[in-house]
Amino acid sequence: MTETQQPTAIVADMLYAVRDRDTDRAMALLHEEIVWHNVGLPKVRGSSNVGWFMKALAKPAYGFDVEIHHIAADGDIVLTERTDALIWRRLRIEFWVCGTFEMRDGTVAVWRDHFDNVDFLKGVVRGAFRAITGR
């Protein structure tokens, strides 16, 4: 990662690194004082705390997937529309997410995701159905 990379490329690379279980690459793209906020849940502050969650998702029974539908930047602010998936064994929960990323020194300093709880619950139901039926 270099500071000359476009903010959209940095954000996409960070999300894909989490998907690829490349925790070191993902952490290198985060500011040391990162604030990760899934709106409606408590904020996670600091790279060591965010790293704990990323390492948990990299364990064999867990996972994260992402499909970026749209990504745009205005200076150091990056906006995404994407489908995220949280994975636990055969259960795959897919849901729509809008993310705002604030860049500092070529790294992600704020990662704020907005998602609809009803859409998340639908993802749980769909994922459970697929896990149970094998579809």
Stockholm file with secondary structure:
# STOCKHOLM 1.0

chainA/1-135         MTETQQPTAIVADMLYAVRDRDTDRAMALLHEEIVWHNVGLPKVRGSSNVGWFMKALAKPAYGFDVEIHHIAADGDIVLTERTDALIWRRLRIEFWVCGTFEMRDGTVAVWRDHFDNVDFLKGVVRGAFRAITGR
#=GR chainA/1-135 SS CCTTSCHHHHHHHHHHHHHTTCHHHHHHTEEEEEEEEETTSCCEESHHHHHHHHHHHTSTTEEEEEEEEEEEEETTEEEEEEEEEEEETTEEEEEEEEEEEEEETTEEEEEEEECCHHHHHHHHHHHHHHHHHCC
#=GC SS_cons         CCTTSCHHHHHHHHHHHHHTTCHHHHHHTEEEEEEEEETTSCCEESHHHHHHHHHHHTSTTEEEEEEEEEEEEETTEEEEEEEEEEEETTEEEEEEEEEEEEEETTEEEEEEEECCHHHHHHHHHHHHHHHHHCC
//
